[in-house]
Amino acid sequence: MAEQPQQVVDGELQSSQAPKEDMIAYVMALEAALLPCLPARELQAIDRSPHPSHQIDVERHARDFMEAAKKLQLYFVGLQREDQPTKAETLRKDIAMMEEELKVKNDLIKKQERLIQGWRKELKDQLDKHNNELERV
């Protein structure tokens, strides 16, 4: 019984299924490994049993459980790493933000330069107007 979920988990690791389906498979494998261990009284009775086959069953179920738990843990660690951007991704994002900021500031500088040019033209026109009036007088 525990061999079948183990094969299912191994098969799903090799296939390229969606992460949600992988997680469901890991949880099912963990559950299948746990099911024989659920009734604590029976487990204690089997553990105390003098029959070696019972001891082997307990050890096999414990091993299956630990393997499924390890795979589930590795899966969750992998998910955690996927959520954290790599250093290269972080640097790319920072560079993109800086480039956008630079573009905005360059646009602002161009706009202010156009305003200054406009003011210079207005001042020159006023100066010419005042000089013309002075020449008339």
C-alpha positions in Angstrom: 0.0 0.0 0.0 2.8 2.4 0.9 4.8 1.4 -2.2 2.0 2.7 -4.6 2.0 6.3 -3.3 5.8 6.3 -3.4 5.7 5.4 -7.1 3.0 8.0 -7.7 5.2 10.7 -6.1 8.3 9.6 -8.0 6.3 9.6 -11.3 5.0 13.0 -10.7 8.4 14.4 -9.8 9.6 13.3 -13.2 6.6 14.7 -15.1 6.2 18.5 -15.5 2.9 19.1 -13.8 1.7 22.3 -12.2 3.0 23.1 -8.8 -0.4 22.8 -7.2 -0.8 19.3 -8.5 2.7 18.4 -7.2 1.8 19.7 -3.8 -1.4 17.6 -3.8 0.6 14.5 -4.8 3.1 15.1 -1.9 0.3 15.6 0.6 -1.4 12.5 -0.6 1.8 10.5 -0.3 2.4 11.8 3.2 -1.2 11.0 4.1 -0.8 7.5 2.7 2.3 7.0 4.7 0.6 8.3 7.8 -2.6 6.2 7.5 -1.1 3.0 8.9 0.3 5.0 11.9 -2.9 6.8 12.8 -4.4 4.4 15.5 -1.9 4.9 18.2 -3.1 2.0 20.3 -2.6 -0.4 17.4 0.8 1.0 16.6 1.9 0.5 20.2 0.5 -3.0 20.2 2.3 -3.8 17.0 5.5 -2.2 18.3 5.4 -4.5 21.4 4.5 -7.5 19.2 7.0 -10.3 19.2 6.3 -11.0 15.5 9.2 -9.7 13.3 6.8 -8.9 10.4 5.0 -6.4 12.6 8.3 -4.7 13.4 9.1 -4.6 9.7 5.7 -3.0 8.9 6.3 -0.3 11.5 9.8 0.5 10.2 8.5 0.5 6.6 5.7 2.9 7.4 8.0 5.1 9.3 10.5 5.1 6.4 7.7 5.9 3.9 6.4 8.7 6.1 9.9 10.2 6.4 10.5 10.0 2.7 7.2 11.7 1.9 7.8 14.3 4.6 11.2 15.0 3.2 9.8 15.5 -0.4 7.1 17.7 0.9 9.6 19.8 2.8 11.9 20.1 -0.2 8.8 21.2 -2.3 7.9 23.9 0.2 11.6 25.1 0.3 11.5 25.2 -3.5 8.3 27.3 -3.4 10.0 29.7 -0.9 13.0 30.1 -3.1 10.7 30.9 -6.1 9.1 33.7 -4.2 12.4 35.3 -3.4 13.9 37.1 -6.4 17.5 36.3 -7.3 20.2 38.9 -7.0 20.3 39.4 -10.7 16.5 39.9 -10.8 16.7 42.4 -7.9 19.5 44.3 -9.7 17.5 44.3 -13.0 14.5 45.7 -11.2 16.6 48.4 -9.5 18.3 49.3 -12.8 14.8 49.6 -14.5 13.6 51.8 -11.6 16.7 54.0 -11.9 16.3 54.3 -15.7 12.7 55.3 -15.3 13.7 57.9 -12.7 16.4 59.2 -15.0 13.9 59.4 -17.9 11.5 61.4 -15.7 14.2 63.7 -14.5 15.5 64.2 -18.1 12.0 65.1 -19.2 11.7 67.6 -16.3 15.1 69.1 -17.2 14.0 69.6 -20.9 10.7 71.1 -19.8 12.6 73.6 -17.5 15.1 74.4 -20.3 12.2 75.2 -22.6 10.7 77.5 -19.9 14.1 79.2 -19.4 14.4 79.7 -23.2 10.9 81.2 -23.2 11.8 83.6 -20.4 15.0 84.6 -22.1 13.0 85.4 -25.3 10.5 87.4 -23.3 13.2 89.4 -21.5 15.0 90.1 -24.7 11.8 91.3 -26.3 11.2 93.6 -23.3 14.7 94.9 -23.4 14.4 95.6 -27.1 11.1 97.3 -26.5 12.6 99.5 -23.8 15.7 100.3 -25.9 13.4 101.4 -28.8 11.4 103.6 -26.4 14.7 105.2 -25.1 15.9 105.8 -28.6 12.7 107.7 -29.5 13.1 109.9 -26.5 
